[in-house]
């Protein structure tokens, strides 16, 4: 079986924030490879550096030290325009809160992204992929929290990004709804082939990943591979 290609390579990545007179070390010399098509869960308590790492990988922030590359593109020295193009072409983001436009239907919320993508999925196709083919013309206020999160996932995957970065995507959801949302992420990972990274403090979600990255105090404390991926329907928390 061939080894998957490396899509991200991070070496010695550190991030220091200046808070008044104090330096806050959010990341400390992170080394990490992420492979094409895998589903990764990053686990850690609040303040462990998960979101900072995701923001750097997504081109939303730059490291204080170290280097990050995406395929052949070095993100570390990229200017604002290059990072904007990188985010637009390659990255889909899913956050804890859905950030849908209330005055637009589910289809229209997804279409906003497809209008700037080179080879998008049709909005209806993206929504069907996450199980919302019968909710195309519903407004956010007519959808449950889990359905709104699935619209956000459809919006993120509709431009066919190489990477899907998810920050606590089930943080505001109950168990049953969270399972449905995670199943939508798994479906996108399998059907679209998008490399998917999910950060969470919920250890139960780790069972559905190819690899689990544990973070503590701005460092990677452990990386382990799962022999098999659990179904989201079987997760308990």
Secondary structure, 3 states (H helix, E strand, C coil): CCCCCEEEEEEEEEEEEEECCEEEEEEEEEEEEEECCCEEEEECCCCCCHHHHHHHHCCCCCCCEEEEEECCEECCCCCHHHHHHHHHHHEEEECCCCCCCCCCEHHHHHHHHHCCCCCCCCHHHHHHHCCCCCCCCCEHHHCCHHHHHHHHHHHHHCCCCCEEEEECCCCCCCHHHHHHHHHHHHHHHHHCCCEEEEEECCHHHHHHCCEEEEEECCEEEEEEECCCCCCHHHCCC
